[in-house]
Amino acid sequence: MTRRFKDLKIRTQSAIVILCAMLIAFTLFELLWLNKWKLCEVAIRIDLFYTQINDEDFQMTLAEEALRYNIPESENDTKAVKALSPFFDLVNDYTSIYIYDIDDGLLRAGRFAPVMSNDNFLFFFNIGYRFTDGEGEFIMDFPLEFANGTAQVMLYNYERTLFAYPFLLVCFLLSVTLFISIVLLFLNRKMRQILMLKDEILTMSAGDLEHRVPDLGCNEIGILANELNHLRESLYDNIRKEQESRKANQDLITALSHDLRTPLTILNGYLEVLKLKRNPQTQEEYLDRCLKKAEDIKELTDRMFEYALVAEETETPEIAWLSTDFIGQCLTENCDFIRLAGFSMALNLPETTGVLQSDKTMLKRIFNNLFSNILKYGDKKHAVTVSARIRDTEFIVSVTNRIKDGDSHIDSNNIGLKNVDRMIQILDGRMEVWQEKEIFEVKLYLPLQ
């Protein structure tokens, strides 16, 4: 049940907590208010509160003193009514007393409680009377024996207002305090969860990405905690991958620097020999060797550049509408270039054209990489076949060549092919590579619009 409550939305949790708090506070108020007179009696017994009307000695005194006075014949009998004044003075200022004929029920004499003439008390009484429906007024009637007969005496006592109305305020304040306490406990718990998330964020910002964020349910705070945990894991993975990538880059740079140092040292030696001009017969041979070492250096620097392109994680293409004729033009230019390098070519382009959305520069780089591999590893004794065709919603480019002896592993680190595969995926295309013995084929699939 607790788990289900934790998984509710915070607004739903708040509504449930408020309703439950209201119910508990109302129940407390009702329990206290329904037992107010029991508590009043307890207060009277332990002398914390006093009411004359509950005093048995007062009732006995009233009965004894009544035998000394006569009942007026009517309320207009001024002299007889005035003679009852000492009897009326037996009750305190919070009690009204009235004498009624026991036979006809007519009023014979009475005195209104003096305290009801006090404006402050009357204001306090009227407010309490309205909220309590007259709970502070206590009425008692009983027959009482007078000197000339028996009369019905009624007492209206207002002393209980001194207990009931403040007690009503206490009940209200206790109930409101309980309601606010329950709501504040709920809010305090949510604030502790928010502060916990703050501490987790500060922990992450300090560099500790291994500490897991606690599960806080499926509400908004819990979702935030889960997303923060996912962010922590992503950051941790990215930093780890970045460190691995940095280490790989450093290892590659170290290796390539070492590889570059050797041909540079040899090249420097050859140039020193040529500078001395001691053996003119071998000058041409040393020049050829210098050119060969220069080519070796160029190949190593090209590989470093290509690796930098492959390692680049973010690259945004500049998409534009292109005709398939542009791809045919790129293929033609590259075929002419490797034909000048001594390769024989077989180029087949489609007669129909299509339209695609792509990046011109990226397409040129793709084909430069492919034909650069042919220059490095292709066998000039066999023709290179380049074909393009339209099939359904795809434009397919196929490049096939034979690998020269001693280069069975095309592009030892596959950097050029990785570069092509990365760029073709950015352009929403795909690449397929097929190799069997010395035959090597690459197919590119580009989507048509």
Buried (B, 14 or more C-beta within 10 A) or exposed (E): EEEEEBEBEBEEBBEEBBEBBBEBBEEBBEEBBEEBBEBBEEBBEEEEBEBBBBEEEBBEEBEEBBEEBBBBEEBEBEEBBEBBEEBBEBBBBBBBBBBBBBEEEEEBBBBEBBBBEEEEBEEBBEEBBEEBEEBBBBEEEEEBEBEEEBBBBBBBBBBBBBBBBEBBEEBBEBBEEBBEEBBEEBEEEBEEBEEBBEEBBEBBEEEEBEEEBEEBBBBBBBEBBBEBBEBBBEEBEEEEEEEEEEEEEEEBEEEBEEBBEEBBEBBEBBBEBBEEEEEEEEEEEBEEBBEBBEEBBEEBEBBBEBBEBBBEEEEEBEBEEBEBEBBBEBBBEBBEBBEEEEBEBEBEBBEEBBEBBBBBEBBBBBBBBBBBBBBBBBBBEBBBBBBBBBEEEBBBBBBBBBBBEEBEEBBEEBBBBBBBBBBBEBBBBBBEEEEEEBEBBBBBBBBBE
